[in-house]
Each structure stands twice: as C-alpha cells, then as structure tokens.
C-alpha cells in the first residue's frame, strides 16, 4: 500500500487564504435588478396586485349653439391584476459537519455562513435572469410560476418578444381589445427585414426607438444590454473620437449616452455571445424563432421568417415599474432555519421571497434585438 502523504505534506501545514472568492463567471452584475430593488414596494397582504390605468378619452368637440351633446357615459378606467410569485433556494447540511467537524480553532471558514451567502447570490442571479423572461402559459414555454418579466410587459400582442413568444394579454387584460393599445410596449428588430438575419446597430435606429418611447414626461432614462452591445456601440463611436496632441491618449470609454439616456451594462441581459442556459438559475442565451405571420410595420420584423435574435438592447424608464416584495419577514429574503429530517442527521433550510414585477406604462420602454455588430 502506498504512503498516504509524502514527507512534506505530512510535516508541513497548509496555508489557507482567509477569504472565499466567488467565481465571477457565475455571479455577475445587474443594474436593472439593483434599480428595481432600490424602489421596491412592500406587499402587506392580499391575494393579488391591481394596477389601475386610464385607457380611454371623453367625448366632445366643437358645436353650434343649441346643439345637443353626446351624453353617453364613457368608461375611462380599467385595471390589470398580478399575483405574487414565489422563489426559494435550498441549503442542506449534515449535523456531523456543522456540529462536530467544522467548529473550534480548526474552523477556517464557517460552512453555514458561506452556503447562505451563496444562496443569496444564486437567488439574485435567478431573479436578474427572470426579469427579462415572462410569467405566462405562452406558446413556446409555460412559466406561470415565474414573475411577469419585461419580455411579456413590453410586448404588443402582435410582434414576437426576444424569446419568440407573442403575449396577447398582460395582467389578465387583453391587448388591442377594449383597452386598445394602453398596455402595449415597443418591439424593434435591428436585423434584415427580409431574411431575418441579425444586423448592425445604428444611431438612427436607436434614436427613432427612443423618440417612439418618449411621450410627455415619460421618457426612457436607462439603456441596458450585455457586453456585446456595449462593444458594438463603442466600436462605432471610437472612430469619431478626436485626440488632443500631447499627453496620454485615451482609447475607449466607460459608457455611452443617447439623448440623456445612459447605457449600463447588465450581464444578465439576453445575449448570443455572453448568454448562458443555466439549469440552476435560468436561460438568457438567445437563439432563433419563427416570426408572427402579420408583424407590425414598426417592428421591422419580416413575416413568418426564421429570426436570429443575436444581442438585445433595452430602453427603460424605471419610474414605470413596480417591484412588489412581501413585507413578511420570512418571504422577504428570509431564512426558514434548518429543519431536521426524521430518520437521519440531514438538515435543510430555505431562503424565500414572494414578489412580482409590473409595468404601469409599457409604451415608455423598448425591447430591441437582432444585433450582431
């Protein structure tokens, strides 16, 4: 039988670094999620969240003296409804590990503390990905336990969102029916409107979509996308840069700005180059789909054609969103505590949250895709 240790390892202690490093390939940043959590609303109870909106106009106009008026009462107000959605992350431990072995002077790291930190990071990653998905029983996939994300919120009931789905309802209300276009968002395809291939991002297209979403005091203030979109825009801006003579030349910038709307890199924004289909936390890898048979002209989508999604870009107005999070101590990222299994020394506990996302004015936001350079 060979020796278990060589002499060096048998006589020399190991140096263990005093910190645990999180792999950045797994845990990335999401400014979209951060902005929503900064303005999150406490959900103090109730079976659902009702969002009330104005969708109609009163009747009237010019008249001659003595004319009779149209006294038909108009319904101006309606609402949509969102229920709370529930998320969990589990941690399982052995009592032998946490009560006997990982304790005392020999404990360099606390297993329980480290696992709970990873649970929170994993939960945040899951939610950051879910923001760009949907929470309906859609044609291509059913996600009725998930939050009602922006793929669904920014749809218009006619054109495909980046996942390929068309959402004819939002919050239980039918789009393009009684409430008209009040719940419609803006969708734009940057690619070839004949072949469905992805194409380059241009200033004129971005400006037009920004102005389409702009209305009164409602205006997108944040642009988000993955690393590839940032690179494509900067590659177009950089050749226009003028250098001063002398000193150190600076090549590149930290961000870009369009009409006061600042770009922020969201590493969980759907992407062809940097997206991932992760069995644990979700899918933000773009692919292809077949477009609707009668897309709107404004979407630039060809009809019934294979669409290459490529990279996505989002123009957002954070004021139009409401992220409702339960004010229950347990369901506001609360910890259930470890619960013992009856027939073993296994213990398990869960991190829990109850929440949902709703958009009060989808038209002030834009989802764009079909970008490859």
RODO-2510 file (C-alpha; in nm, 4 decimals, decimal comma):
residues 373
     n   res          X          Y          Z
     1     x     0,0000     0,0000     0,0000
     2     x     0,1488     0,3419    -0,0964
     3     x     0,2085     0,6130     0,1626
     4     x    -0,0929     0,8334     0,2297
     5     x     0,1240     1,1504     0,2481
     6     x     0,4726     1,2335     0,1308
     7     x     0,7098     1,3746     0,3955
     8     x     0,6490     1,7392     0,3015
     9     x     0,2703     1,7137     0,3350
    10     x     0,2995     1,5006     0,6466
    11     x     0,5154     1,7588     0,8277
    12     x     0,4005     2,0985     0,6884
    13     x     0,0789     2,2911     0,7482
    14     x    -0,1169     2,4260     0,4543
    15     x    -0,1722     2,7991     0,4099
    16     x    -0,5444     2,8623     0,3598
    17     x    -0,6397     3,2045     0,2249
    18     x    -0,8587     3,3985     0,4708
    19     x    -1,1315     3,4762     0,2139
    20     x    -1,3576     3,2705    -0,0085
    21     x    -1,3599     3,4022    -0,3669
    22     x    -1,6855     3,3949    -0,5642
    23     x    -1,6368     3,2895    -0,9251
    24     x    -1,7324     3,5886    -1,1399
    25     x    -1,8198     3,3509    -1,4217
    26     x    -2,1182     3,2506    -1,2092
    27     x    -2,2149     3,5740    -1,0326
    28     x    -2,2366     3,8871    -1,2439
    29     x    -2,3870     4,2345    -1,2093
    30     x    -2,7397     4,3503    -1,2917
    31     x    -2,8086     4,7255    -1,2676
    32     x    -3,1679     4,6618    -1,3754
    33     x    -3,2340     4,4417    -1,0717
    34     x    -3,0490     4,6886    -0,8475
    35     x    -3,2629     4,9812    -0,9665
    36     x    -3,5836     4,7851    -0,9085
    37     x    -3,4844     4,6766    -0,5590
    38     x    -3,3959     5,0364    -0,4703
    39     x    -3,7588     5,1382    -0,5333
    40     x    -3,9311     4,8137    -0,4307
    41     x    -4,2752     4,8408    -0,2694
    42     x    -4,3742     4,6342     0,0364
    43     x    -4,6620     4,3930    -0,0206
    44     x    -4,8550     4,3966     0,3053
    45     x    -5,1027     4,1258     0,2084
    46     x    -5,3763     4,0490    -0,0381
    47     x    -5,4367     3,7817    -0,2991
    48     x    -5,3168     3,9953    -0,5905
    49     x    -5,1865     4,3362    -0,7006
    50     x    -5,4209     4,5541    -0,9071
    51     x    -5,2734     4,8117    -1,1409
    52     x    -5,5259     5,0802    -1,2424
    53     x    -5,4809     5,2749    -1,5655
    54     x    -5,6617     5,5206    -1,7939
    55     x    -5,7163     5,3857    -2,1437
    56     x    -5,9950     5,5976    -2,2998
    57     x    -6,0944     5,9609    -2,3655
    58     x    -6,4081     6,1640    -2,3036
    59     x    -6,6337     6,2608    -2,5978
    60     x    -6,6740     6,6175    -2,7211
    61     x    -6,5544     6,8764    -2,9702
    62     x    -6,6802     7,1891    -3,1445
    63     x    -7,0550     7,2600    -3,1520
    64     x    -7,3106     7,5199    -3,2652
    65     x    -7,5385     7,6995    -3,0248
    66     x    -7,8379     7,4825    -2,9496
    67     x    -7,6710     7,1510    -3,0470
    68     x    -7,7366     6,8543    -2,8248
    69     x    -7,4382     6,6883    -2,6633
    70     x    -7,3477     6,3208    -2,6676
    71     x    -7,4164     6,2193    -2,3085
    72     x    -7,3025     5,8594    -2,3467
    73     x    -7,1005     5,7708    -2,0412
    74     x    -6,7511     5,6548    -2,1325
    75     x    -6,5526     5,4026    -1,9312
    76     x    -6,2121     5,5609    -1,8940
    77     x    -6,0511     5,3480    -1,6249
    78     x    -5,9649     4,9812    -1,6069
    79     x    -5,7063     4,7647    -1,4357
    80     x    -5,4918     4,4580    -1,4629
    81     x    -5,4064     4,2079    -1,1919
    82     x    -5,0831     4,0348    -1,0911
    83     x    -5,0459     3,7652    -0,8286
    84     x    -4,7394     3,7125    -0,6153
    85     x    -4,4763     3,4670    -0,7361
    86     x    -4,2591     3,2606    -0,5034
    87     x    -3,8881     3,1719    -0,5188
    88     x    -3,6672     2,9580    -0,2979
    89     x    -3,3083     2,8482    -0,2616
    90     x    -3,2279     2,5431    -0,0526
    91     x    -2,9286     2,4531     0,1629
    92     x    -2,8750     2,1038     0,3032
    93     x    -2,6176     2,0170     0,5702
    94     x    -2,5079     1,7204     0,7781
    95     x    -2,5129     1,7708     1,1541
    96     x    -2,1811     1,5880     1,1723
    97     x    -2,0236     1,8613     0,9576
    98     x    -2,1652     2,1677     1,1308
    99     x    -2,1808     2,0413     1,4905
   100     x    -1,8709     1,8220     1,5134
   101     x    -1,6108     1,8886     1,2445
   102     x    -1,6484     2,2461     1,1152
   103     x    -1,6036     2,4098     1,4586
   104     x    -1,3478     2,5286     1,7079
   105     x    -0,9940     2,6504     1,6318
   106     x    -0,9718     2,4197     1,3284
   107     x    -1,2576     2,6008     1,1540
   108     x    -1,1041     2,8359     0,8977
   109     x    -1,4374     2,9113     0,7282
   110     x    -1,7905     2,8659     0,8558
   111     x    -1,9663     2,6271     0,6159
   112     x    -2,3134     2,7511     0,7068
   113     x    -2,2290     3,1188     0,6595
   114     x    -2,0606     3,0538     0,3251
   115     x    -2,3500     2,8433     0,1982
   116     x    -2,6024     3,1093     0,2964
   117     x    -2,4038     3,3788     0,1163
   118     x    -2,4038     3,1600    -0,1951
   119     x    -2,7799     3,1090    -0,1594
   120     x    -2,8370     3,4853    -0,1697
   121     x    -2,6066     3,5293    -0,4699
   122     x    -2,7818     3,2453    -0,6508
   123     x    -3,1239     3,3918    -0,5718
   124     x    -3,0173     3,7306    -0,7076
   125     x    -2,8832     3,5705    -1,0255
   126     x    -3,2068     3,3780    -1,0742
   127     x    -3,4141     3,6966    -1,0337
   128     x    -3,1846     3,9019    -1,2602
   129     x    -3,2408     3,6471    -1,5383
   130     x    -3,6140     3,6197    -1,4687
   131     x    -3,6592     3,9961    -1,5181
   132     x    -3,6039     3,9501    -1,8920
   133     x    -3,8371     3,6490    -1,9242
   134     x    -4,2123     3,6089    -1,8717
   135     x    -4,4686     3,4512    -1,6381
   136     x    -4,7437     3,3179    -1,8638
   137     x    -4,8545     2,9967    -2,0316
   138     x    -4,7057     3,1064    -2,3644
   139     x    -4,6926     2,9215    -2,6957
   140     x    -4,3250     2,8265    -2,6728
   141     x    -4,2991     2,7719    -2,2978
   142     x    -4,5091     2,7814    -1,9810
   143     x    -4,3700     2,9842    -1,6917
   144     x    -4,6745     3,0558    -1,4736
   145     x    -4,4723     3,0264    -1,1512
   146     x    -4,2268     3,2984    -1,2642
   147     x    -4,2510     3,6759    -1,2336
   148     x    -4,4131     3,8702    -1,5183
   149     x    -4,0882     3,9975    -1,6707
   150     x    -4,0223     4,2518    -1,9431
   151     x    -4,0397     4,0128    -2,2412
   152     x    -4,4082     3,9990    -2,1561
   153     x    -4,4527     4,3561    -2,0338
   154     x    -4,3030     4,5207    -2,3442
   155     x    -4,4919     4,3041    -2,5932
   156     x    -4,7777     4,4421    -2,8047
   157     x    -4,9890     4,1326    -2,8651
   158     x    -4,8765     4,1135    -3,2298
   159     x    -4,4962     4,1010    -3,2565
   160     x    -4,2590     3,8457    -3,1078
   161     x    -4,0570     3,9232    -2,7988
   162     x    -3,6912     3,8171    -2,7925
   163     x    -3,7875     3,4665    -2,6754
   164     x    -4,0209     3,4233    -2,9746
   165     x    -4,3482     3,4468    -2,7810
   166     x    -4,6371     3,6824    -2,8529
   167     x    -4,8279     3,7949    -2,5429
   168     x    -5,1856     3,8917    -2,6250
   169     x    -5,2633     3,9607    -2,2590
   170     x    -5,0896     4,1427    -1,9759
   171     x    -5,2078     4,1233    -1,6170
   172     x    -5,5165     3,9374    -1,7353
   173     x    -5,6186     4,2197    -1,9733
   174     x    -5,6407     4,1560    -2,3475
   175     x    -5,4228     4,3845    -2,5533
   176     x    -5,5683     4,5607    -2,8587
   177     x    -5,9230     4,4951    -2,7380
   178     x    -6,1376     4,7088    -2,5108
   179     x    -5,8358     4,8843    -2,3624
   180     x    -5,6817     4,9472    -2,7046
   181     x    -5,3036     4,9899    -2,7058
   182     x    -5,2779     5,1134    -2,3461
   183     x    -5,0817     4,8045    -2,2391
   184     x    -4,8597     4,7763    -2,5467
   185     x    -4,4834     4,8074    -2,5375
   186     x    -4,2422     4,8698    -2,8249
   187     x    -4,0539     4,5956    -3,0100
   188     x    -3,7864     4,6564    -3,2722
   189     x    -3,5744     4,4193    -3,4823
   190     x    -3,2356     4,5580    -3,5919
   191     x    -3,1766     4,2856    -3,8496
   192     x    -3,2683     4,2277    -4,2141
   193     x    -3,6456     4,2628    -4,2590
   194     x    -3,6414     4,0137    -4,5478
   195     x    -3,4078     3,7325    -4,4405
   196     x    -3,4429     3,7608    -4,0621
   197     x    -3,0641     3,7713    -4,0151
   198     x    -2,9270     3,9879    -3,7355
   199     x    -2,7684     4,3192    -3,8359
   200     x    -2,5629     4,6157    -3,7139
   201     x    -2,6752     4,8660    -3,4524
   202     x    -2,7059     5,2219    -3,5816
   203     x    -2,7548     5,5640    -3,4273
   204     x    -3,0599     5,6382    -3,6421
   205     x    -3,2416     5,3238    -3,5319
   206     x    -3,1656     5,3843    -3,1641
   207     x    -3,2750     5,7474    -3,1876
   208     x    -3,6011     5,6589    -3,3588
   209     x    -3,6887     5,3969    -3,0971
   210     x    -3,6005     5,6361    -2,8163
   211     x    -3,8296     5,9011    -2,9649
   212     x    -4,1051     5,6437    -3,0189
   213     x    -4,0998     5,5668    -2,6467
   214     x    -4,0776     5,9321    -2,5468
   215     x    -4,4123     6,0873    -2,4640
   216     x    -4,4715     6,3940    -2,2472
   217     x    -4,2807     6,3490    -1,9231
   218     x    -4,2418     5,9777    -1,9881
   219     x    -3,9018     5,9076    -2,1364
   220     x    -3,6518     5,6189    -2,1129
   221     x    -3,3614     5,7110    -1,8863
   222     x    -3,1643     5,3854    -1,8824
   223     x    -3,0316     5,1702    -2,1664
   224     x    -2,9179     4,8199    -2,0732
   225     x    -2,7575     4,5385    -2,2669
   226     x    -2,4854     4,2807    -2,2447
   227     x    -2,1133     4,3272    -2,3133
   228     x    -2,1513     4,2663    -2,6860
   229     x    -2,3932     4,5581    -2,7359
   230     x    -2,1632     4,7864    -2,5410
   231     x    -1,8731     4,6797    -2,7620
   232     x    -2,0658     4,7270    -3,0869
   233     x    -2,1721     5,0798    -2,9955
   234     x    -1,8259     5,1801    -2,8758
   235     x    -1,6714     5,0378    -3,1935
   236     x    -1,8894     5,2790    -3,3910
   237     x    -1,8235     5,5755    -3,1629
   238     x    -1,4474     5,5308    -3,1298
   239     x    -1,3534     5,6162    -3,4933
   240     x    -1,5246     5,9538    -3,4395
   241     x    -1,3083     6,0397    -3,1396
   242     x    -1,0698     6,3338    -3,1779
   243     x    -0,7394     6,3152    -2,9950
   244     x    -0,5619     6,6130    -2,8439
   245     x    -0,1953     6,6436    -2,9278
   246     x     0,0438     6,5707    -2,6443
   247     x    -0,0152     6,3795    -2,3255
   248     x    -0,1686     6,0344    -2,2941
   249     x    -0,4283     5,9293    -2,5484
   250     x    -0,7388     5,7587    -2,4137
   251     x    -0,8867     5,4823    -2,6240
   252     x    -1,2414     5,3843    -2,5294
   253     x    -1,4981     5,4986    -2,2754
   254     x    -1,6797     5,3639    -1,9722
   255     x    -2,0291     5,4112    -2,1139
   256     x    -2,2303     5,5898    -2,3814
   257     x    -2,5224     5,8290    -2,3692
   258     x    -2,8146     5,8836    -2,6054
   259     x    -3,0361     6,1896    -2,5516
   260     x    -2,9569     6,1840    -2,1807
   261     x    -3,0224     5,8094    -2,1541
   262     x    -2,7157     5,6418    -2,0041
   263     x    -2,6082     5,2912    -2,1022
   264     x    -2,5487     5,0443    -1,8192
   265     x    -2,4022     4,7016    -1,8783
   266     x    -2,6302     4,4276    -1,7476
   267     x    -2,4510     4,0965    -1,7726
   268     x    -2,7791     3,9064    -1,7474
   269     x    -2,9400     4,0831    -2,0425
   270     x    -3,0199     3,8229    -2,3106
   271     x    -2,7224     3,7687    -2,5386
   272     x    -2,5912     3,5402    -2,8103
   273     x    -2,2235     3,5886    -2,7245
   274     x    -2,2423     3,6070    -2,3455
   275     x    -2,5765     3,4474    -2,2600
   276     x    -2,5921     3,1193    -2,0676
   277     x    -2,8555     2,8491    -2,0343
   278     x    -2,8017     2,7541    -1,6718
   279     x    -3,0083     2,4670    -1,5320
   280     x    -2,9841     2,6186    -1,1820
   281     x    -3,0711     2,9839    -1,2394
   282     x    -3,2226     3,0260    -1,5870
   283     x    -3,1667     3,0907    -1,9548
   284     x    -3,0534     3,4234    -2,1026
   285     x    -2,8938     3,2763    -2,4145
   286     x    -3,0630     3,3996    -2,7315
   287     x    -3,1423     3,1734    -3,0249
   288     x    -3,3837     3,1790    -3,3215
   289     x    -3,7606     3,1663    -3,3656
   290     x    -4,0194     3,1926    -3,6423
   291     x    -4,1786     3,5381    -3,6547
   292     x    -4,5517     3,6107    -3,6474
   293     x    -4,7427     3,5934    -3,9740
   294     x    -4,8513     3,9600    -3,9616
   295     x    -4,5996     4,1667    -3,7633
   296     x    -4,6400     4,5422    -3,7307
   297     x    -4,4505     4,7643    -3,9712
   298     x    -4,2827     4,9477    -3,6845
   299     x    -4,1227     4,6295    -3,5531
   300     x    -3,9153     4,5808    -3,8727
   301     x    -3,9834     4,2070    -3,8433
   302     x    -4,0400     4,0033    -4,1587
   303     x    -4,3441     3,7745    -4,1598
   304     x    -4,3183     3,4005    -4,0927
   305     x    -3,9395     3,4025    -4,1129
   306     x    -3,6622     3,2493    -3,9027
   307     x    -3,5357     3,5346    -3,6855
   308     x    -3,1817     3,5408    -3,5463
   309     x    -3,2083     3,7211    -3,2122
   310     x    -2,8375     3,7908    -3,1586
   311     x    -2,7871     4,0623    -2,8990
   312     x    -3,0629     4,2520    -2,7187
   313     x    -3,0864     4,6176    -2,6122
   314     x    -3,3420     4,7647    -2,3742
   315     x    -3,4518     5,1255    -2,3259
   316     x    -3,6073     5,1516    -1,9802
   317     x    -3,7987     5,4052    -1,7775
   318     x    -3,7542     5,2816    -1,4178
   319     x    -4,0413     5,5052    -1,2993
   320     x    -4,2881     5,2874    -1,4898
   321     x    -4,2021     4,9744    -1,2885
   322     x    -4,3278     4,8482    -0,9568
   323     x    -4,1437     4,5630    -0,7898
   324     x    -4,3672     4,4356    -0,5101
   325     x    -4,1902     4,2311    -0,2415
   326     x    -4,3716     4,0765     0,0537
   327     x    -4,3153     4,2535     0,3845
   328     x    -4,3339     3,9169     0,5606
   329     x    -4,0104     3,8577     0,7473
   330     x    -3,9988     3,5039     0,6120
   331     x    -4,0869     3,5842     0,2493
   332     x    -3,8710     3,8929     0,2131
   333     x    -3,5459     3,7051     0,1533
   334     x    -3,5966     3,5371     0,4875
   335     x    -3,4396     3,2181     0,6189
   336     x    -3,6558     2,9326     0,7453
   337     x    -3,3849     2,7854     0,9630
   338     x    -3,2548     2,4327     0,9336
   339     x    -3,5222     2,1632     0,9732
   340     x    -3,4285     1,8132     1,0783
   341     x    -3,5160     1,5070     0,8730
   342     x    -3,6844     1,2487     1,0961
   343     x    -3,4738     0,9470     1,0020
   344     x    -3,1229     1,0941     0,9611
   345     x    -2,8836     1,3702     1,0645
   346     x    -2,9582     1,5656     0,7466
   347     x    -3,0915     1,9199     0,7989
   348     x    -3,2238     2,1560     0,5324
   349     x    -3,3468     2,5145     0,5164
   350     x    -3,4671     2,7568     0,2538
   351     x    -3,4213     3,1193     0,1553
   352     x    -3,7644     3,2513     0,0487
   353     x    -3,9036     3,5522    -0,1342
   354     x    -4,2508     3,6425    -0,2621
   355     x    -4,2608     3,9156    -0,5252
   356     x    -4,3765     4,0232    -0,8684
   357     x    -4,2964     4,2905    -1,1241
   358     x    -4,5486     4,5050    -1,3069
   359     x    -4,5056     4,7826    -1,5615
   360     x    -4,7599     5,0644    -1,5389
   361     x    -4,6758     5,2187    -1,8762
   362     x    -4,5151     4,9659    -2,1143
   363     x    -4,5092     5,2156    -2,4036
   364     x    -4,2333     5,4166    -2,2322
   365     x    -3,9970     5,1205    -2,2725
   366     x    -3,8444     4,9417    -2,5708
   367     x    -3,7112     4,5902    -2,6291
   368     x    -3,4794     4,5513    -2,9258
   369     x    -3,2961     4,2539    -3,0669
   370     x    -3,1345     4,1239    -3,3853
   371     x    -2,7974     4,2952    -3,3251
   372     x    -2,4715     4,1329    -3,4362
   373     x    -2,2243     4,4186    -3,4901
***
